Amino acid sequence: MTNPRRVLITGGSSGLGLALATPFLRQGDYVTLLARDPLKLAAAVDQLNKQVPGGRVGIQVSDVSGPNIEMDINRVVEAMGGLDLLINSAGILREGYIEKLTEQDYRQTLDINFFGAVRATRAALPHLKKSGRGHIVNIASVAALTGVFGYSAYCSSKYALLGFSESLRAEMKPQGIKVQVVCPPEFDSPMVDALDQSRTPENQAHAQTIPKLDVDTVVDGVIAGLGLGSFLIIPGRQTRLMTFGIRHFPGISRWVSDRSIRNAYRGPN
Ligand SMILES: NC(=O)c1ccc[n+]([C@@H]2O[C@H](COP(=O)([O-])OP(=O)(O)OC[C@H]3O[C@@H](n4cnc5c(N)ncnc54)[C@H](OP(=O)(O)O)[C@@H]3O)[C@@H](O)[C@H]2O)c1
């Protein structure tokens, strides 16, 4: 094992954050999972101990949108003896018609998905600077590259996170800290299981225009992307093709999504 890294994953108790812990543990890195629910964190550690016996995994109960995040990250850094890689994966999703979402839905989504990543990043920066190989990976979404029916709050938060990541990359490069951002399409996770209980038919139809991935394919895409080093990581070959269309032929992309929505349209009333 050469030069293990100290890795902090926010949102590490579930879904992509949890799945990403495995490859790092397998290569001997020290991983700490941060999330709000201590029971979910304990279950995540049990799962990882079975998958990677002897792997070094820690937990930190914390809310990225809460007042203690800086103190909690300092505690993690003390326990690991430093920090080399921060992965901002904590996130929530509120889906619904703009007329039905509340202002609180917007505020909470921005507070966790955007400000949560900003806060965790700012708290981690002094430690990443000391590392000498500091690295930040922000988990955004394809919803940071295109508007999606029902995702007005979620897209806003992910567009903001992508913008933050762009500036962060530019500012951190001279300081030797690498910044990458991941834009996955929809993938199987507890977040999507919950969404499926209540999503609007238009969101369902719109989401289906980009094929859903399993979480392992997303993990493989992220790990490959970290190795390649490019700023924007888009897991899945078909996703890369679709997002090429979204970015370079936005008019065609809107026409395709409008057509899928028209066929499914029910509306807020
Ligand atoms: N699933 C998808 O289709 C999809 C697609 C593109 C991008 N993404 C993004 O990928 C990331 C992971 O999503 P996922 O599907 O894996 O979701 P998930 O299974 O619901 O996991 C979300 C994680 O974030 C934690 N979390 C939520 N709010 C938090 C807070 N305020 N403070 C600290 N931790 C918090 C959750 O634990 P607690 O609730 O216990 O805090 C959990 O560990 C998110 O940023 C999501 O937006 C997901």
Ligand as a Chemical Component Dictionary entry (heavy atoms), coordinates in Angstrom:
data_LIG
# 
_chem_comp.id                   LIG 
_chem_comp.type                 NON-POLYMER 
_chem_comp.pdbx_formal_charge   0 
_chem_comp.three_letter_code    LIG 
# 
loop_
_chem_comp_atom.comp_id 
_chem_comp_atom.atom_id 
_chem_comp_atom.alt_atom_id 
_chem_comp_atom.type_symbol 
_chem_comp_atom.charge 
_chem_comp_atom.model_Cartn_x 
_chem_comp_atom.model_Cartn_y 
_chem_comp_atom.model_Cartn_z 
_chem_comp_atom.pdbx_ordinal 
LIG N1  N1  N 0  -29.610 9.377  -7.151 1  
LIG C1  C1  C 0  -29.558 10.070 -8.275 2  
LIG O1  O1  O 0  -30.249 9.756  -9.272 3  
LIG C2  C2  C 0  -28.603 11.249 -8.391 4  
LIG C3  C3  C 0  -28.323 11.733 -9.670 5  
LIG C4  C4  C 0  -27.421 12.786 -9.800 6  
LIG C5  C5  C 0  -26.821 13.321 -8.681 7  
LIG N2  N2  N 1  -27.132 12.823 -7.450 8  
LIG C6  C6  C 0  -26.470 13.436 -6.296 9  
LIG O2  O2  O 0  -25.645 12.452 -5.696 10 
LIG C7  C7  C 0  -25.531 12.714 -4.298 11 
LIG C8  C8  C 0  -25.907 11.453 -3.539 12 
LIG O3  O3  O 0  -27.256 11.132 -3.858 13 
LIG P1  P1  P 0  -27.861 9.701  -3.509 14 
LIG O4  O4  O 0  -28.871 9.389  -4.548 15 
LIG O5  O5  O -1 -26.770 8.768  -3.221 16 
LIG O6  O6  O 0  -28.698 10.120 -2.198 17 
LIG P2  P2  P 0  -29.030 9.346  -0.846 18 
LIG O7  O7  O 0  -28.927 7.889  -1.001 19 
LIG O8  O8  O 0  -30.340 9.936  -0.397 20 
LIG O9  O9  O 0  -27.861 9.844  0.124  21 
LIG C9  C9  C 0  -27.806 11.174 0.555  22 
LIG C10 C10 C 0  -26.779 11.239 1.671  23 
LIG O10 O10 O 0  -26.666 12.606 2.069  24 
LIG C11 C11 C 0  -26.837 12.672 3.490  25 
LIG N3  N3  N 0  -27.380 13.979 3.819  26 
LIG C12 C12 C 0  -28.536 14.545 3.401  27 
LIG N4  N4  N 0  -28.686 15.756 3.931  28 
LIG C13 C13 C 0  -27.586 15.971 4.703  29 
LIG C14 C14 C 0  -27.163 17.038 5.532  30 
LIG N5  N5  N 0  -27.914 18.148 5.704  31 
LIG N6  N6  N 0  -25.974 16.944 6.181  32 
LIG C15 C15 C 0  -25.197 15.836 6.042  33 
LIG N7  N7  N 0  -25.564 14.778 5.275  34 
LIG C16 C16 C 0  -26.741 14.858 4.627  35 
LIG C17 C17 C 0  -27.781 11.504 3.830  36 
LIG O11 O11 O 0  -27.724 11.074 5.181  37 
LIG P3  P3  P 0  -28.652 11.741 6.329  38 
LIG O12 O12 O 0  -30.010 11.920 5.732  39 
LIG O13 O13 O 0  -28.599 10.793 7.469  40 
LIG O14 O14 O 0  -28.002 13.040 6.672  41 
LIG C18 C18 C 0  -27.170 10.445 2.915  42 
LIG O15 O15 O 0  -26.012 9.915  3.495  43 
LIG C19 C19 C 0  -26.467 13.891 -4.003 44 
LIG O16 O16 O 0  -25.723 15.087 -3.969 45 
LIG C20 C20 C 0  -27.404 13.879 -5.196 46 
LIG O17 O17 O 0  -27.955 15.148 -5.441 47 
LIG C21 C21 C 0  -27.989 11.800 -7.274 48 
# 
loop_
_chem_comp_bond.comp_id 
_chem_comp_bond.atom_id_1 
_chem_comp_bond.atom_id_2 
_chem_comp_bond.value_order 
_chem_comp_bond.pdbx_ordinal 
LIG N1  C1  SING 1  
LIG C1  O1  DOUB 2  
LIG C1  C2  SING 3  
LIG C2  C3  SING 4  
LIG C2  C21 DOUB 5  
LIG C3  C4  DOUB 6  
LIG C4  C5  SING 7  
LIG C5  N2  DOUB 8  
LIG N2  C6  SING 9  
LIG N2  C21 SING 10 
LIG C6  O2  SING 11 
LIG C6  C20 SING 12 
LIG O2  C7  SING 13 
LIG C7  C8  SING 14 
LIG C7  C19 SING 15 
LIG C8  O3  SING 16 
LIG O3  P1  SING 17 
LIG P1  O4  DOUB 18 
LIG P1  O5  SING 19 
LIG P1  O6  SING 20 
LIG O6  P2  SING 21 
LIG P2  O7  DOUB 22 
LIG P2  O8  SING 23 
LIG P2  O9  SING 24 
LIG O9  C9  SING 25 
LIG C9  C10 SING 26 
LIG C10 O10 SING 27 
LIG C10 C18 SING 28 
LIG O10 C11 SING 29 
LIG C11 N3  SING 30 
LIG C11 C17 SING 31 
LIG N3  C12 SING 32 
LIG N3  C16 SING 33 
LIG C12 N4  DOUB 34 
LIG N4  C13 SING 35 
LIG C13 C14 SING 36 
LIG C13 C16 DOUB 37 
LIG C14 N5  SING 38 
LIG C14 N6  DOUB 39 
LIG N6  C15 SING 40 
LIG C15 N7  DOUB 41 
LIG N7  C16 SING 42 
LIG C17 O11 SING 43 
LIG C17 C18 SING 44 
LIG O11 P3  SING 45 
LIG P3  O12 DOUB 46 
LIG P3  O13 SING 47 
LIG P3  O14 SING 48 
LIG C18 O15 SING 49 
LIG C19 O16 SING 50 
LIG C19 C20 SING 51 
LIG C20 O17 SING 52 
# 
